[in-house]
């Protein structure tokens, strides 16, 4: 429905909600990326700042907004 807009889905490896991101990724058209954060839960990605994949977010937005 939102394609062809670029989509970056980020989920924690140990998140109970990870399957939502995987299901959305499976249904999305390109361009799309799924990034699984090792050893992270869903809540970790809100308040454990060291686990947030800042480099991945920055590179995704740099690449997609440059188009």
Secondary structure, DSSP 8 states (H G I E B T S, - for coil): --TTS-EEEEEETT-TTHHHHHHHHHH--SSEEEEEETT--TTHHHH-GGGS-HHHHHHHHHHHHT-
